[in-house]
């Protein structure tokens, strides 16, 4: 492959990774519970994302839109259009309002978009009929049901913790429980961020790892470096830079503008998210961790009977509703332009 084309693909991968990092809300519960400062959260999250991408990313085998397409294989132009459109919307949402957007929704909307526009630019056999309606229905149901399950789990978990706190004798005992919850939350979120870095990097560099240039070994002196490390490292750095440069706004929104958090309530919400996402992974359902986290935060606020910012929640839900059609529109435009240029 020509050097300039390779650099272009790596640049797209970095751009998409930057967008994913800019909308990464993983560390939000720790900021809301005052376990980490905002600066510490984005710095630590960036470092852990890079480590997760490099050391865990190669084990992730994700094909963008593979199950959503009925008996078809996406072309490289289609994949590039999907990735670019996803990145554009993630960055716009992060910069403009700081709302957390589901990467899964962006991918689904973008896949639908390229399928719809494809026959109009000479790609025969494509169209809305190319989208697997049954899989699409499962995905949509997952987006609705998973936040409800996350709400129930977070509420139940935090209810048990609150009962234990009420039984504790004295202020010191309760503060001690919150301190233990803070340590647990910090460790839990670092592990979660590590795994998220390994998984999310696949969305950015999936088309690159199959290229022959990255399926070889490069030598620097006596040091052997697998070629796949190059796109993984670029993807990890992209996510880290995106989190530091843009991601603060999203973390600020999720951590402080939905509900007030304590270490124990933040831990309850985080545990609920991990349980729901683990079950979704086992069942092969592309759920949204963003949806589940917001629902879990609302749940702990409800149990604690604290103020829940309804306007902020309304804005987040509206952003989720418009993500699929907007991503589809961006994908149509991107594929049209790519087809004209190449």
N, C-alpha and C positions, 0 to 999 in steps of 0.2 A: 504494500500500500504506500502511496506517495506520502512523503514526510508531512507536507502541508495538510493533507486530508487527515492524517493521524493526529496532528496537532489540533485540527478543527474539532474532531470527535472528542478529544480529551478536554478541550475548552467547553464543549457542550456539557460533558460530564461534570466538570467543575461548576458550571453555571447552575445545573440542576441540583447538585449537592449543596451549593450555597443557598438555594431557595429552600431546600428541605431543612437545612440548619436554621434558617431565618424564622421558620415556623415551628421550631422544636420547643414544646412546652413541658418536657419531661421533668425538669428541675423546679417547676412552678410550685408544687406543694411545699418544698423545703423553703422557698423564699417567703411564701405566705405564712408559714409557721415560724419564721424568723430563725430557722436553723442555719440557713446560708444567707449572706447578703446577695443582692442582685449581681454585683461584680464577681463574687466568688462563684455563684451558680453558673454564670455564662463561661467563666474561665475554666472551671472544673469540668463543666459539660462539654466544652470544646475539646479539651485534652482527652477525656474519656471517649468521646465520639471518634476521634482519630485512632485511638488504640483499638476500639471495637471494630472499626472499619478495616484496619490492616490485619488484625489477628483473627477476626471472626467473619469478615465479609466474604472470604473465598468459599466458605461452607454454605453460603446462602445461594440457592438456585431459584431465582425468580425470573419468570418470563412475563414481561409486561403484556397484559391482556390475553394471555394464551388460552385460558379457559373461557373467556368472554366471547371469543370468536368461534363461530361454528365451521369447523373443517377448513380453516384458512390459516395462512401464515403471514404475519405482518412483514412488510418490506422494511428495509433499513430507513427509507425516507419516512415511512409511517411512524416507526419507533422514534426517530428524531423529532418529528412533529409532536408526538405525544409528550416526550420529555420536555421540549421547549415550552409548549403550552402550559404544562403543569408548573414549570418553574415561574413563568410569567405571573400566573394567578397567585401562587404562593407568596411571591415577593410583593405583589400589589396589596394583597390582604394584610401582610405583615407590616408594611410601611404605612399604609393609609389609615387603618383602624386598629392594628395590633390584634386582630381576631385569630384564634386558632383554627386552621383549615385542615380538613382530612386529606392526606395524600392519596388515600384509597379512592376518595370521591373524585379527586383531580384525574387520576388514572382512568377511572371508569368513564367519566365525561369525555376525556380526550380520545379514548378508544372509540366511543360512539361517534364522535365528531369526524375522525378520519374515515370511518366506515361509510358515513353519509356522504362525504365530499368526494370520496375516491372515484366513483363512476363518472363524475363530472369533469375529472381531469385525465380520463383515459384509462383508468384502472378497472378493467372489466371484471364482472362477477362480484363486485362489492356493493354495499348498500346497507340500509338499516336491517335488512333480512340477514345480514352476516352476523349480527349480534345474537348470541344465544339467549333467548328470552327467559328460559328457565333459570339459567345461571344469574341473569340480571335480576330476576325476581328474588332469588335467594340473597343476593347482595343487598338489595333494598330492604328486605325483611330483617337482615342482620343489622343494618344501620338503625332500624327502629327498635328491635328487640334488645340488642346488646346494651344500650344505655339504660333501659328499664331494669335489666338484670344487674347491671353495675350499681344502679341506685339502691336496689334491694340489698345487695351484698354489703355495700358501704354503710348503709343505715344499720343493718343488723350487727356488723362488726363494731361500729362505733357505739351502738347501744350497749353492747356487752362491756366495752371499755368504760363507758360512763357509769355503768352499774358498779364496776370494780372500783372506780375512783370515788364514788359516793360511799362505798364501804370502808375506804381508807381512813384511818384515824389521824387527823391533824393535817395542817397545811404542808408540813415538810414531806409527809408521805405522798401527797398528791403531786408536789413539785418533783419528787423523785421519780414518780411514774411518768411524768411528762418528759423528764430528762432522759429516761430509758427509751421512751418513744422517739425522742429526737435523734438519739444515736442509731436506733433501728431504722428510722426514716432516711438518714444520711447514707447508711450502708445500702439500704434497699434501692434508693434512687441511683446510686453509683452503678450498681449491678444492672439495673434497668436501662440506664443510659448506655452502658457498655453493649448490651444486647441490641439496643435500638440502633446504635452506630453500625453494628454488623449487619443488621437487616435493612436499614434505610439506604445504606450505600449501594445496595443492589438496584434500587430505583434509578440511581444516577448513572451507574457504570455497567448495567446489565448488557447493553449492546457491545461493549468493548472487550469483555473478558474472553469472548469466543474468538477474537481476532488472533491470527497466528503470531503477530508481533508480541503478544502478551502471553503466549503459551510456550515460551522458551525460557531458558535460564541465561542471565547476563552475569558476567564476571567483572568485578572491580578488584584487581589484584588477585588474591586468593579467596576473596569473598564472593560466594555464589548467591545471586538474588533472583528469585523467581519473577518472571516477567509480569505475572498477575498483580504483584505488589504495587507496580507503578499506577495503574488506574485506581486501585484500592486506596493508596496513599493520597492521590489527588482528590478522590471523592471524600476521604476523611478530612483532609485539610479544608476542602470546600465547605463541608458541613460545619466544621469548627469556626471558620471565618464568618459564615453566615449567621451563626449563633451569636458571636461576639458583636458583629457590626449591626445587625438588624434584629436579632432575636430577643433583645431586652424588652421590646415593646409587647411582644406576645406573652412573655413570662410575667411581665407586670400586670397585664390584663387578667390572666388566669389566676395569678397568685393573690391579687388584692382587690380585684374589681368584680368578683362573683360572690364571695363569702369570706368572712374572717376565719382564719385557720389557727389551730393549736397543733403542736407536734402529734398528739394522739389522733386528732381528726384528719390531719394530712396523711398520717400513716394508714388510717382506715381507708381513705379514698385511694391511695396508691395500691394497697393490697387488693382492693376490689378490681381495679384496672388490670392488674397482673393476672388475677384468676380468670376474668372474662376473656382476656386476650389469649391466655394459655388454652382455654377450652376452644376458642375460635380457631386457633392454630391446629389443634388436634382434629377438629371437624373439617378443616380446610376451608373455613369461611374468612374472606377478607374483611375483617371488622375494622372499625376505626377506634384507635386508642384515644383520640381526641374527644370523640363523642362520649365514650365511657367515662373519661376523666371528668368532663364537665358535669355529667349526670351524678357521678360519685361526690363531687364537691357540693352540689346542690343537696344531696342526701345528708351529708354530715352537718350542713347548715340547718337543715330541717330538724334533725335529731337534737341539735344543740339549741334550737329555737333562736338562732341569731338572724340578723337581717340578711336577706338574699337580694342581690341587685338585679331586679327583674328587667330593667332596661338593657343592661349588659348581656343578660342571658338571651333576651329577644334579638339583639343585634347578632349574637353568635349563631342562633338558630337560623336567622335570615341568611347569614353568610353560608351556612351549610346548604340551605335550600337552593340558592343560586349557583353554588359551586359547579354542579354537574352541567347545567346548560352553558355557563360561562366558559368552562374548560372545553366543552365541545366546540363552542364558537372559536376560541383561540386555536384549537387543533385544526379546524377547517382552514383558517387563515394561514397557519404555519405550513400545512401540507401544500396548500395552493402556491405559496411563495417558494417553498423548496422545490416543487415540481417545475416552476418557471426557471429557477436558477440551475437546476441539475437535470 
